[in-house]
Amino acid sequence: MIGVKAQALSWGVKHKEIVKTVSFTLDAGQNLGLIGPNGSGKSSLLKLLTGIRPAHSGDIWLGDQALKRLSQRQIARQVAFVEQQAETIDRITVQQVVSLGRTPWLSLRSPWSDKDDQLVIQALTEVGLQDKRERLWHSLSGGERQRVQIARALAQQPQLLVLDEPANHLDIRYQLMILDLALSLPVTTVMALHDLNQALRCDQVGVMHHGELIALGAPREVLTQPLIETVFGVQSHQCEHPIDQSPYLHFYLKDNAHHGTRRQSERAKAADRLTSVATPEPHGHLDPTPVHGMGAHAAFSSR
């Protein structure tokens, strides 16, 4: 495994800067979750890290090697990229997709061998799809396709794995499976994430805003209420899960919080009005307490 270092990375199009002087260091074996609103520069930064796009300025280091001094083949032997939703029109099997990950290692002098077969099966096993290797790509669910793409990346034997919102558009079960898999892999990992609660599970979290990396560090320290309000425009509260004490975030709109408090106040007033109507003046031996209790209960339980 190797660490990755970005130094003052910048990139843009048509005189518009999309990534602005981004710098960070990630130790070997760590995982970094990149978060930020749509259009904040997350995907563009990932493509700079993989060499898909050359930075206009700045440097990227893979261990002690400068990315810009490496050939595409050398980069592909060290860096694997999993995009959001890969598609193909070819009738291709799961095993054939994963086999594509071996391409950077093949040449006239190094043709396909038993070792390549073993690495493909090993990658499929790591993502739990070894029994579906003969299935056609088009027959797979969204979650299965993402796992195949991760297996293809693992077959490359990368030192750095880069994922662009790997669990986006998947149901909750596959979201959890993909994130668990990504965080358990024995490689240095950088991934863009949409879900801030998923980012809480990373070793480090980086916050992109208007093309800049405005915060980087331990998730609990970075994902504060003021930062979340500034970047995402929502209120938040960080809690601990009652079972495993892991942190999680609860979000709400500021206006909704105000309206919610107002609704609670209105409900309380309505309950009081209902109680006063339902409670007669005591005459003789009439006890008003049961009527009062039922009136208040009914007002709240019906909401």
N, C-alpha and C positions, 0 to 999 in steps of 0.2 A: 504493500500500500504506500501511497505517496500523499503528501499534503498539497494544497493548492494555494497560490497567493496571487491576488489581483492588485495591481498598482495603478491608480489613477486612470482607469479604463473609461474611454469616451467613444460614443458612436452615435450617428444620426443620419437623417436623410433630408435632402433639400433644405439645408441650412437650419434644420430643426434638430436639436440635441435630444436624443431619446435615452441614452445612458450618459450620465454626467460624472466624470472623475470618481468612479467607484473603486474603493480599495477595501480589501479584507484578507484575512489569513485563516485558513482552515487546516487544522492538524490532520495527519494521516489517520484514517479510520473514523473520523468524526462525520456527523451529518449536519447539514445546514438547511434550514427551511426558509425560503424566500417568500415573503408575503407582501401584499400591496394591492391597491385598487386596480381594476382593469386599466391598461394603458400606462401603468407606472414604470414599465421598462423591465419587468421580470423576465419575460421570454427572450427579449433582445439580449439581456445580460447572459442568459444561459447559452445562447448561440455564440456569443463571444468566447465563453469558457470552453466550448467544444471545438472552436476553430471554424465553425460553419460560416461565421462572418468575421472578417478581420477588423480589429479595433482601429479606429482612426488615430487614437493615441493611447499610451499606456502599455503595460506589459502584463502577461500572465505567466506564472511559473508553475510547472508541474515538478514538484521536488526541486531539484537544482537545474532543471531544463527550462529554457525560455520557449514558450509555445510557438512563437513566430519563427524560431529557428528549426522547427521540426517539419518533416514532410507530412503530407496527408496520411500516408501509410503509418508513419511513426505515431501520429496523433491517434489514429484509429486503433492502434495497439494499446494505447494507454487510456483513452477516453471513450466512453459509450454514452449515447444519447437516446432517451426514450421520449418521443413526442406525445402530444395529447391523444390524438386519435389517428393511428396509421391505417391506411386503406390500400388495397390493391385490386386490380381487375383480373389478376391471374388466378387460375385454379391451383392453389398452392397449399401444401399440407403444413401442419404445425411443425413437423420436423424440418421441412425445407425452409421455413421462415427462420427457425432457430439456427439452422446451418449457415445462413447468411452472415451470422456473427463471426464465423471463422475466416471470412474473406480476407481481412488484413494480414492473415498469417499464411496465406497460400501464395505460391509462385511456381514457376516451372521447376525450380530446384526443390520446392517443398510442396508437392501435390497432396491431395486429400489422403489421410491415413487413418489407421485405427484409433490413434490418439484423438483426432478430430471427432470421430464417432462417439468416443467416450465422453468428450467434453460437452457435446450436444446433449447426450442422454443425462449427464450430470446436471446441466443447466435446467433441463425439463423437470428433473426430479426435485431440484431446489424450489421450483415454483408449483410443484404438485400436479404436473400435467404429463407425466411420463406415459400414462395409460391412454392419452389422447393424441399421441404423436402422429397418427395416421389420419386424423380428422382434417377436413378442409377448413381453411381460414374462415370462409363465409358462413360456416355452420356454427361458429363459436359465439358466445355471448360477449358483451362488452368487457366484462371483468376478465373473462378467459383470454380475450385478445390482448389486454394489457399485460397479463401474466406471460403470454407468449413473447411480447415485446421485451419484457424484462429478462426472460430466458435468453432471447437473442443477444441482448446486451451482455449478459453474463458469459455467454459463449465466446465473446471477444476477449475475455480475461482482462477487463479494464482495471486500471488503478483508480480511476475517477469515474463515477456513475452520475450522470446528469439527467434529471427527470422533470418534464414540464407538466405540472398538474396531473400526476399519474392516476389519481382517483376521480378526476372530474367527470361528471355525467354518469357515475356509477351508483347503484343502490348501496345502502348503508353497509350491507354485509361485505360486498366487494371493496368498498372504501376501506374498511377495517383490515381486510385481508391484504390489500395492496400496500397499505401503509406499514403494517406489521412486517411484511416481506421486505420492503425497502429499508426499514430501519434495522433489520437483522442481518443484512448482507455484509460480508467481510470486505467492504471497500469504502473509500471516502465518497460521500454522497452529497450532492447539492440538488435540491428540488424546489420548484415553485409550488406553492400550496395556496388553495383558495380558503380553506377552513383553518381559522386561527386556533381552534382547539386541537387540530392535528399538528400544527406548528409547535404547540406546547410540548410535544413529545420529542422534539429534536434536541440535539446537543446545543446547537446555537440557532438563533433566529435572526434574520436580517429583514429590515423593513424598507421597501422601495416606495418612494413618493416623488412624483414628477421627475423621474429619471435618476434620483439621487438615493444613495443608501444612507438613510437618516439615523438608523439605529442598528446596532449589532451586539449580540451578547446572549446570556442565558435567558431562555424564554420568560421565566417568571419576572425577571428584572426589566426586560424590554417591553413586554406587553402590558403596560400600565394603562389605567383609565384615561389619563390625559393624552397619551400617544394615540390610543385607539380612536378617541374622539376627533383628534386633529386629522388623522389619516383617513379614517373610514366614515366619520360623521355620525357615529352612534355612541350611545352610552354603554358602559360595560361594568361588570362586577366579576372579580376573580374569586372563585370558591374552591373548596376541596371536596373531592368525591367522598361520600360517606363510607364507602367500602374500602377503597385502596388509598385514600388520601391524595390521589393525583389531582393536579390543578385542572380546572376547566373554567371557561368564560361564559357568562350569560350576557346577552346583548338586548338592547331595547332602544327605540327611538326616543329622543329627548321629549318631543311633543307627546308621544304616547305615554311616557312616564307621568307627564303633567296631567294629561287627560285621565290616566288611570287613577291618580290620586283624587281628581275631581269627581270621577265616577263613584269612587268609594265613599266620598263625602256625601254625594247625592243619594246613594243607596242608604247610608246611615240616616239621613234626614227623612227619606221615604219610610224607613222602618219606624222611626219615631212617630211620624204622622199616622201610620197604620196602627201603631200601638195606642196612640191617644184616641183614635176613633174606635178601636176594638175594645178599649177598656172603659166600662161604664162607671159612673159614680157609684160608690158602694151604698146599697140600701139594705137595711135589715141585716141578714146574715150572709149576703152575697160576698164571696171572696174573689177579688179581681185578679189575683196573681196568676192562675192558670191561663186566663185569657191574654194577659200581658205577655207571658212567656211564649204562647203559641203564636201571637202576632209577630213578635220579633223574629222567631225561628222561621216562620213562613216567609217573611220578607227576604231573608238571606238565602234560604235554601232554594227559592224559586229563581234566583238569578244565576 
